[in-house]
Amino acid sequence: MKLQAANDYVVSGTVLLAAAATLLVIATVTNRGDLTSATLFLCGVATFLAGVFMLSFSRSEPFDAEVASLLSVPGMLNQCRICADLGVRGDAWFLPPAEGAGPVREFVPVAGQDVPPVVQDFTFVTGPDTPGIVLVPAAAPLIDYCEKKFSLVIPSAEGELIAAIRELALDVLELADGVEIVRNGDSLVMTVRGYRLFSGCMVVASESPKCCSMHPCGICSLAACMLARGTGVPWQVSHVSFVEGKKQVTAILRSHPSPAPTGAGPGSSR
């Protein structure tokens, strides 16, 4: 496998420099000394400057996104397998910090849709009402990094929160070509098109689609963590489906129990 050697800036800058050289050579060879030669010369200089400008923004590609998407797959699958072997079969809830500050925690119930009123800093919750397992969300380190590196601020209003998720995924992290989040009843439906880490999603889903709701990864975990932090209430990724040809991920996120979707077909977490 050969990784991409040059990005779009390098290719564009190289093409502009080649076009500039062509225009300047034509203007020099013809040497008509009229307005046409002057125009060619000015166009060549302008194209040359544009090429230099594009190359100044170029940077080498350190890794391929498809390769990067596979690095976290074993960890995700191992955690889901351990939970299943322990008899934990529920869908994860992303719990906001108790005091409004601190990390979001992920609670996977043994069964049902209940959320414990208080979650201590332990892995196993053994209460008789809502037993389960507490995990670190897959996107928690990424959110911490964005808060330190990019001064990420998570708003509380739903409209601003949705806009923040889209801006972070598209403009800052460049994870996808498009992100659309719309409200549908008591849930939010997130559609991610051209997802860069889609290959990792497909490997996890092929092992067991249940993993996508038991321990979400990637952009699903990122959105759920930001929603929990911003709104101050638990959120759950209740359903995930894929369109392989478009590298499209569709996730349904809800903030309280509601009937689970049925009839999703293959390649789905239901």
C-alpha positions in Angstrom: 0.0 0.0 0.0 1.3 3.4 -0.9 0.2 6.5 1.0 -0.6 9.7 -0.7 2.6 11.7 -1.2 1.1 15.1 -1.8 -2.1 16.8 -0.7 -4.4 19.2 -2.7 -2.3 22.3 -1.9 0.9 20.7 -3.3 -0.9 19.6 -6.5 -2.6 22.9 -7.0 0.6 24.9 -6.4 2.5 22.7 -8.8 -0.1 23.1 -11.5 -0.1 26.9 -11.1 3.7 27.1 -11.2 3.7 25.0 -14.4 1.0 27.2 -15.9 3.0 30.3 -15.0 6.2 28.9 -16.6 4.2 28.2 -19.8 2.7 31.7 -20.0 6.1 33.3 -19.4 7.8 31.2 -22.0 5.2 32.0 -24.6 5.4 35.7 -23.8 9.2 35.6 -24.1 9.4 33.5 -27.2 6.8 35.5 -29.1 8.2 38.8 -27.9 5.6 40.8 -29.9 6.0 43.8 -27.7 2.2 44.5 -27.8 -0.7 44.4 -25.4 -1.1 40.6 -25.9 2.5 39.9 -24.8 2.1 42.2 -21.8 -1.1 40.4 -20.8 0.6 37.0 -21.0 3.5 38.3 -18.9 1.2 39.7 -16.2 -0.9 36.5 -16.2 2.3 34.5 -15.8 3.5 36.6 -12.9 0.1 36.4 -11.2 -0.1 32.7 -11.7 3.4 32.2 -10.3 2.5 34.2 -7.2 -0.6 32.2 -6.7 1.4 28.9 -7.0 3.9 30.1 -4.4 0.9 31.1 -2.1 -0.6 27.6 -2.5 2.6 25.8 -1.8 3.1 27.9 1.4 0.0 26.3 2.8 1.0 22.8 1.9 1.9 20.2 4.5 2.9 16.6 4.2 0.2 13.9 4.9 1.5 12.0 8.0 -0.9 9.1 7.6 -3.8 7.7 5.7 -7.2 8.2 7.3 -8.2 4.7 6.5 -5.2 3.3 8.3 -5.8 5.6 11.3 -9.4 4.4 11.6 -8.2 0.9 12.2 -6.0 1.6 15.1 -8.7 1.9 17.7 -10.8 -1.1 16.4 -9.2 -3.8 18.6 -9.7 -1.8 21.8 -13.4 -1.1 21.0 -14.1 -4.8 20.2 -12.3 -6.0 23.3 -14.3 -3.7 25.6 -17.6 -4.8 23.9 -16.6 -8.5 24.2 -15.7 -8.2 27.9 -19.0 -6.4 28.6 -21.0 -9.1 26.7 -19.1 -11.9 28.5 -20.1 -10.3 31.8 -23.7 -10.3 30.8 -23.9 -6.6 30.1 -26.1 -6.1 27.1 -27.6 -2.6 27.4 -26.9 0.5 25.2 -24.5 3.0 26.7 -25.6 6.3 28.3 -23.2 9.3 28.2 -23.5 10.9 31.7 -22.8 14.6 32.2 -20.5 15.7 35.1 -22.4 15.8 38.4 -21.2 19.3 39.3 -21.2 20.8 35.8 -17.5 20.3 35.5 -15.3 17.3 34.8 -15.3 14.5 32.2 -18.3 12.8 30.7 -18.7 9.2 31.8 -20.2 6.3 29.8 -22.5 3.9 31.6 -23.5 0.6 30.1 -26.4 -1.0 31.9 -26.7 -4.7 32.3 -30.2 -4.5 30.8 -33.0 -2.0 30.3 -32.8 1.7 29.8 -32.4 3.0 33.4 -29.7 5.4 34.4 -28.3 5.4 38.0 -29.0 8.6 39.9 -25.4 8.7 41.2 -22.3 7.0 39.5 -19.2 6.6 41.7 -15.8 6.6 40.2 -15.7 2.8 39.9 -15.8 0.5 36.9 -18.6 -1.8 38.2 -21.9 -0.4 39.4 -23.5 -3.2 41.5 -26.6 -1.5 42.8 -29.7 -3.7 42.7 -31.7 -1.2 40.6 -29.3 -0.2 37.8 -26.2 -2.4 37.7 -23.8 -1.9 34.9 -20.3 -0.8 33.9 -18.7 2.6 33.8 -16.3 3.3 30.9 -14.3 6.2 29.6 -16.0 7.4 26.4 -14.0 6.9 23.2 -14.1 10.6 22.4 -13.2 11.9 25.9 -9.4 12.3 25.1 -10.2 14.0 21.8 -12.5 16.5 23.6 -9.9 17.3 26.2 -7.4 17.8 23.4 -9.7 20.2 21.6 -10.4 22.2 24.7 -6.7 22.7 25.3 -5.5 23.0 21.7 -8.4 24.9 20.1 -10.1 26.4 23.1 -13.3 24.4 22.5 -16.3 25.8 24.3 -19.4 23.6 24.5 -22.6 25.6 24.6 -25.8 24.7 26.4 -28.4 25.8 23.9 -29.4 23.0 21.5 -29.1 25.0 18.3 -25.6 26.3 19.3 -24.6 22.9 20.4 -25.5 21.3 17.1 -23.6 24.1 15.3 -20.6 23.4 17.5 -20.6 19.7 16.7 -20.8 20.4 13.0 -18.0 23.0 13.1 -15.7 20.8 15.2 -16.2 17.8 12.9 -16.0 19.6 9.6 -13.8 22.7 10.0 -11.5 21.9 12.9 -11.0 18.1 12.7 -12.0 17.6 9.0 -13.6 14.2 9.8 -16.2 14.3 7.1 -17.5 16.0 4.0 -20.8 16.9 5.6 -22.6 16.6 9.0 -26.4 17.2 9.3 -28.1 17.0 12.7 -31.9 17.4 12.8 -34.5 16.9 15.6 -37.0 14.1 15.1 -39.4 13.9 18.0 -37.5 13.3 21.2 -34.3 12.3 19.3 -31.6 13.9 17.2 -30.7 12.2 13.9 -27.1 12.8 12.8 -26.1 12.0 9.2 -22.4 12.1 8.5 -21.4 12.0 4.8 -17.9 11.1 3.5 -16.7 10.0 6.9 -12.9 9.8 6.9 -12.8 7.0 9.5 -15.6 4.9 7.9 -13.3 1.8 7.4 -13.0 1.4 11.2 -16.8 1.7 11.6 -17.3 -1.1 9.1 -14.9 -3.4 10.8 -16.6 -2.9 14.2 -20.1 -3.3 12.7 -19.1 -6.4 10.8 -17.9 -8.0 14.1 -21.2 -7.1 15.9 -23.5 -4.1 15.1 -24.4 -4.0 18.8 -21.0 -2.6 19.5 -22.1 0.7 17.9 -24.6 1.3 20.6 -23.0 -0.5 23.5 -19.7 1.4 23.2 -19.9 4.0 20.4 -16.7 5.3 18.9 -15.6 8.1 16.6 -18.0 10.8 15.7 -20.9 9.1 17.4 -19.1 9.2 20.8 -18.0 12.8 20.1 -21.5 14.0 19.4 -22.9 12.2 22.5 -20.2 13.5 24.8 -20.8 17.1 23.6 -24.6 16.8 24.0 -24.2 15.4 27.5 -21.8 18.1 28.5 -23.8 20.9 26.9 -27.3 19.9 28.0 -26.4 18.5 31.4 -28.6 15.3 30.9 -27.7 11.8 29.8 -27.6 11.0 26.1 -27.6 7.6 24.3 -26.6 6.5 20.8 -29.6 4.2 20.3 -29.2 3.3 16.7 -26.5 3.4 14.0 -26.7 2.5 10.3 -24.3 2.8 7.4 -24.3 3.4 3.6 -21.0 1.9 2.4 -20.8 3.4 -1.0 -21.2 7.0 0.3 -19.2 6.4 3.5 -22.2 7.6 5.3 -23.0 7.1 9.0 -26.5 7.8 10.4 -26.9 7.8 14.2 -30.0 8.4 16.4 -29.2 10.1 19.7 -31.8 10.4 22.4 -31.8 12.1 25.8 -34.4 9.8 27.6 -35.9 6.4 27.0 -38.1 6.0 23.9 -39.1 3.0 21.8 -36.1 1.6 19.9 -36.3 1.6 16.1 -37.0 -1.7 14.4 -36.6 -3.0 10.9 -33.3 -1.2 10.2 -32.0 -4.0 8.0 -28.4 -5.2 7.7 -25.4 -3.1 8.6 -27.3 -1.6 11.5 -27.0 -1.6 15.3 -30.6 -2.8 15.5 
